[in-house]
């Protein structure tokens, strides 16, 4: 996915995240909504990771299109 597409997808995910959060101010999310919010966060991490890979490849004079989406288990463990 090209940078523009990644940024668009990130915006969509953030908008959905905010809609979920705003819809439940003062009330708990359902189990389904909690699961969706968790999935949104994973998808956001994967998109940001891919965008950073593309930027790094470009800065190193490499083809950004060779960057690959990493598995969620890899991306989610960066924080630890």
Backbone torsions as a table, in degrees:
resi	resn	phi	psi	omega
1	UNK	NA	136.3	179.8
2	UNK	-74.7	163.7	-177.4
3	UNK	-53.7	-46.3	-178.3
4	UNK	-60.0	-43.3	178.2
5	UNK	-64.0	-39.7	177.9
6	UNK	-64.5	-44.9	179.6
7	UNK	-63.4	-38.9	177.5
8	UNK	-63.3	-44.9	179.8
9	UNK	-64.0	-40.5	177.2
10	UNK	-60.2	-44.9	178.8
11	UNK	-61.1	-43.2	178.3
12	UNK	-60.6	-45.0	-178.7
13	UNK	-65.7	-42.6	178.7
14	UNK	-63.6	-42.2	177.7
15	UNK	-60.4	-43.6	178.8
16	UNK	-64.5	-42.0	178.1
17	UNK	-58.4	-46.6	-179.1
18	UNK	-65.8	-39.1	177.2
19	UNK	-60.7	-45.3	178.5
20	UNK	-60.7	-45.7	-177.7
21	UNK	-66.5	-43.4	-179.4
22	UNK	-66.9	-33.2	-178.2
23	UNK	-69.5	-14.2	-174.5
24	UNK	-127.4	28.5	176.7
25	UNK	-63.2	121.1	179.6
26	UNK	83.6	-4.7	177.4
27	UNK	-131.5	146.5	-178.1
28	UNK	-73.2	151.9	173.4
29	UNK	-74.9	150.4	173.2
30	UNK	-71.9	166.5	178.0
31	UNK	-59.1	-39.4	179.3
32	UNK	-65.0	-41.0	179.1
33	UNK	-68.9	-38.1	176.1
34	UNK	-62.0	-42.8	178.6
35	UNK	-63.3	-41.0	179.0
36	UNK	-65.1	-42.6	178.6
37	UNK	-62.2	-40.6	175.9
38	UNK	-61.4	-43.3	180.0
39	UNK	-65.8	-39.2	177.0
40	UNK	-58.9	-45.0	-179.2
41	UNK	-63.1	-39.2	176.9
42	UNK	-65.8	-45.7	179.7
43	UNK	-61.9	-39.3	176.6
44	UNK	-63.0	-44.5	178.9
45	UNK	-60.0	-41.1	-179.3
46	UNK	-67.9	-40.0	178.4
47	UNK	-65.5	-46.5	178.7
48	UNK	-61.3	-40.1	178.3
49	UNK	-61.0	-45.3	-179.9
50	UNK	-64.8	-40.9	178.2
51	UNK	-63.1	-41.1	177.6
52	UNK	-65.9	-38.9	176.2
53	UNK	-60.5	-45.1	-179.6
54	UNK	-61.4	-44.2	178.3
55	UNK	-62.0	-43.0	-179.4
56	UNK	-65.4	-42.7	178.9
57	UNK	-63.4	-42.7	179.6
58	UNK	-61.9	-44.3	-179.2
59	UNK	-65.3	-28.3	179.9
60	UNK	-89.7	6.3	179.5
61	UNK	76.3	18.8	179.3
62	UNK	-103.3	167.5	-179.3
63	UNK	-75.7	115.8	179.9
64	UNK	-64.9	-22.8	-179.9
65	UNK	-70.7	-9.4	176.6
66	UNK	-87.0	-5.5	175.6
67	UNK	-66.0	146.0	-177.6
68	UNK	-127.4	144.8	176.1
69	UNK	-65.3	128.4	-180.0
70	UNK	-90.0	154.4	177.9
71	UNK	-61.1	146.4	-179.6
72	UNK	-56.5	-37.4	-178.5
73	UNK	-63.2	-29.5	177.6
74	UNK	-75.7	-51.2	-175.7
75	UNK	-64.9	-39.4	-178.1
76	UNK	-69.8	-19.9	179.6
77	UNK	-90.2	0.3	177.2
78	UNK	-64.5	-30.6	-175.1
79	UNK	-74.7	-15.8	-174.0
80	UNK	-89.0	NA	NA
